[in-house]
Amino acid sequence: MRVSQGRERPLTVHHLNQLLLVCSLVLLVAVAAVRISSRSGLPSLLVYLGIGVLMGQDGIGDIHFSNAELTQVIGYAALVVILAEGGLGTKWKEIKPALPAASALALGGVAVSVGVTASAAHFLIGLEWRQALIVGAVVSSTDAAAVFSVLRKIPLPARVTGTLEAESGFNDAPVVILVVAFSTAGPVDHWYVLLGEIALELAIGAAIGLTVGWLGSWGLRHVALPASGLYPIAVMAIAVTAYAGGALAHGSGFLGVYLASMVMGNAKLPHWPATRGFADGLGWIAQIGMFVLLGLLVTPHELGDDVVPALVIGLVLTMVARPLSVVLCLTPFRVPWQEQTLMSWAGLRGAVPIILATIPMVQGVDASRRIFNIVFVLVVVYTLVQGPTLPWLARKLRLGEDAEAADLGIESAPLERLRGHLLSVAIPEGSKMHGVEVAELRLPAGAAVTLVVREGKSFVPLPTTVLRRGDELLVVTTDPVRDAAERRLRSVGHGGKLAGWLGTNGAGAGR
């Protein structure tokens, strides 16, 4: 099967059926590979890339695919979904203290990394300066999908997680601008011109993202949609709107979609668990499709001559450029050396650098295929090295945190005509709401527990009913006290019946 530029003959219904069959089979195999990845500890990136390589021209599928432009477009679309899913799962209370450090790392860190890595590519490998700068810029961006998926499995301090997540959400924008500038024919703009363009695009993207996110959150909280299944679709549509608005305004669409999603993720939207599950599923599909397509684009038999250059550049990036950027950017914020060490090793690369490596291919830059091969090998090797060793390093640096009391799962459904809300509260294992009587919840006037579901049976509770882990509560609140009721429930979930007197202020309530 040969798939090149797709211009030889028009797409027919038969071709579409074949394409749908191949896509569905690939998706099923990739979903099954998730289980293999989770049990073996092998990063999912490598599993999906491997599927694409096996389907390619050097594999059993014998699919000849060379359309870098299509790969870039699909990769951008997948990255939008991944950033939206990551933003929805980012907690503002964790990321807020880390914003200055993350911003410095996303801007100053990128500049340091590009300079050091490009110098190594030029003097050690022999690439021309334009090609070296492209390589340096491409590999300077940490991958949002890799960072989100790895860090949320490790109990790290909130400042470390917040800094790395914010960095991965912020640094795509300046890197894209640099790669496009270096890949464009003609002289490269002066550094101060590039800095101005980066600052302007970031400002436009941030303004549009925050505005769209706030307006979308307000609308979803005050308008009752006819079906609960429409809320997840609406959230993702709002996130994509932020990207499109930012891009059309010549701003950073990637920063816009991340910030809009983060605003919505901290706004206590109706039917939130369903929305998170939907976004998580879309994120998996985006990652699978993106990685498989990138695996198809690579030609394994051409990689041999580029393995050593990729290892050398990756070694400089990992052991020199990344640690230097972390030290220079984070030392002014008095970040402890243990956290700096971990963040130096946690500069995870993934599909984003490979996608960015298609930009010079589309622009027709000399040796662009070699650049793509170097980036591909670098990402595969160092993802295999860094990802699995990150939990071990966190333990050695004694940065792992004990698991906190599990947060409550609260789903809200607006009762528009009654000017009220119905809260569905799930009490998980580890919640300190276990053993608390209903009266001891001390909900504000206008809120009441109307039903308890326990072991498949429902009953109307008494004030003396003792709540247990695994219970599901239905709480009815009037509109004015809806937020106060949720804050109180989360407070008891974290601090127990004495939460208010002991100073627990509703951790996890999103205030």
Helices and strands as residue ranges (DSSP letters): E 2-3, H 13-40, H 44-55, E 64-65, H 68-88, H 92-95, G 96-98, H 99-120, I 121-125, H 129-138, H 144-151, H 158-170, H 172-183, H 191-222, H 230-248, H 253-265, H 272-297, G 300-302, G 304-306, H 307-316, I 317-321, H 322-330, G 331-333, H 337-345, H 351-356, H 358-363, H 368-396, E 409-415, E 420-426, G 438-441, E 447-454, E 457-459, E 472-478, G 479-481, H 482-495, H 499-502
